[in-house]
């Protein structure tokens, strides 16, 4: 039979292993998220191209993302809080706050 101390130790280890997955590895270890990697990891490139970064949409084409976007509006749009051209973003982005900030900064800084 396990002691309470051994059981607690296993729980602590399990949480330590799960934390990077739950929060996003970069956030969990205090590292800045890479916007391009978040863009690709969230599969934004299925619908969106970023020609300045050499990224072409793999499936359907929604909109090229040339940069210069309003960051507040883009965040709200990705979280389906606002509409652009009468439509909400088709998929609510599930990235953590730091990852969402990283991808928005990366997209906004791309050149045409």
C-alpha positions as CSV (number, residue, x, y, z in Angstrom):
1,X,0.0,0.0,0.0
2,X,1.3,3.4,-0.9
3,X,1.8,6.0,1.8
4,X,0.1,9.4,1.5
5,X,3.6,10.9,0.8
6,X,4.2,8.6,-2.1
7,X,0.8,9.3,-3.6
8,X,1.3,13.0,-3.3
9,X,4.7,12.7,-4.9
10,X,3.2,10.9,-7.9
11,X,0.5,13.6,-8.2
12,X,3.2,16.3,-8.2
13,X,5.2,14.6,-10.9
14,X,2.1,14.1,-13.0
15,X,1.2,17.8,-12.7
16,X,4.7,18.8,-13.5
17,X,4.6,16.7,-16.7
18,X,1.2,17.9,-17.7
19,X,1.8,21.6,-17.1
20,X,3.8,22.4,-20.2
21,X,1.1,20.7,-22.3
22,X,-1.8,22.6,-20.5
23,X,-0.2,26.0,-20.7
24,X,1.9,25.7,-23.8
25,X,5.5,24.7,-23.4
26,X,6.8,28.2,-24.0
27,X,4.5,29.8,-21.4
28,X,5.2,27.1,-18.8
29,X,8.9,27.7,-18.9
30,X,8.8,31.4,-19.2
31,X,10.0,31.5,-22.8
32,X,8.6,33.7,-25.5
33,X,6.4,31.9,-28.0
34,X,7.5,31.9,-31.6
35,X,4.7,33.5,-33.6
36,X,5.5,31.6,-36.8
37,X,5.5,28.3,-34.9
38,X,2.2,29.1,-33.3
39,X,0.7,30.0,-36.7
40,X,1.8,26.7,-38.1
41,X,0.9,24.8,-34.9
42,X,-2.6,26.2,-34.8
43,X,-2.9,25.2,-38.5
44,X,-3.6,28.7,-39.6
45,X,-1.8,27.9,-42.8
46,X,-4.7,25.6,-43.9
47,X,-6.6,28.7,-44.8
48,X,-4.1,31.6,-44.7
49,X,-1.0,32.4,-46.7
50,X,1.8,34.7,-45.5
51,X,3.8,35.3,-48.6
52,X,6.5,37.3,-46.9
53,X,7.3,34.2,-44.8
54,X,7.0,31.8,-47.7
55,X,3.8,30.2,-46.3
56,X,1.1,29.1,-48.7
57,X,-2.4,28.0,-47.7
58,X,-2.6,24.2,-47.8
59,X,-6.3,23.7,-48.3
60,X,-8.8,26.5,-48.9
61,X,-7.8,30.1,-49.3
62,X,-9.4,32.6,-47.0
63,X,-7.1,35.7,-46.9
64,X,-3.5,36.5,-47.3
65,X,-2.1,38.0,-44.2
66,X,0.3,40.7,-45.3
67,X,0.9,42.4,-42.0
68,X,0.1,45.8,-40.7
69,X,-3.1,44.5,-39.0
70,X,-4.6,46.2,-36.0
71,X,-3.5,44.0,-33.2
72,X,-6.5,44.6,-30.9
73,X,-9.0,44.0,-33.7
74,X,-7.1,40.9,-34.8
75,X,-7.1,39.4,-31.3
76,X,-10.8,40.0,-30.9
77,X,-11.5,38.6,-34.3
78,X,-9.5,35.4,-33.6
79,X,-11.4,35.0,-30.3
80,X,-14.7,35.4,-32.3
81,X,-15.6,38.6,-30.3
82,X,-16.0,40.9,-33.4
83,X,-16.8,40.5,-37.0
84,X,-14.8,41.7,-40.0
85,X,-16.7,42.3,-43.2
86,X,-19.8,40.9,-41.5
87,X,-18.3,37.6,-40.5
88,X,-16.7,36.1,-37.5
89,X,-13.5,34.0,-37.8
90,X,-14.6,30.5,-38.6
91,X,-12.5,28.9,-35.9
92,X,-11.9,30.2,-32.4
93,X,-8.2,30.2,-31.8
94,X,-7.3,28.0,-28.8
95,X,-3.8,29.3,-28.1
96,X,-2.8,30.6,-24.7
97,X,-2.5,34.3,-24.2
98,X,1.3,34.4,-24.7
99,X,1.0,32.3,-27.9
100,X,-1.9,34.4,-29.2
101,X,0.1,37.6,-28.6
102,X,3.1,36.0,-30.3
103,X,1.2,35.1,-33.5
104,X,-0.6,38.4,-33.6
105,X,2.8,40.3,-33.3
106,X,4.3,38.0,-35.9
107,X,1.4,38.5,-38.4
108,X,1.3,42.3,-37.8
109,X,5.1,42.6,-38.5
110,X,5.0,40.7,-41.8
111,X,5.8,42.8,-44.9
112,X,3.8,42.7,-48.1
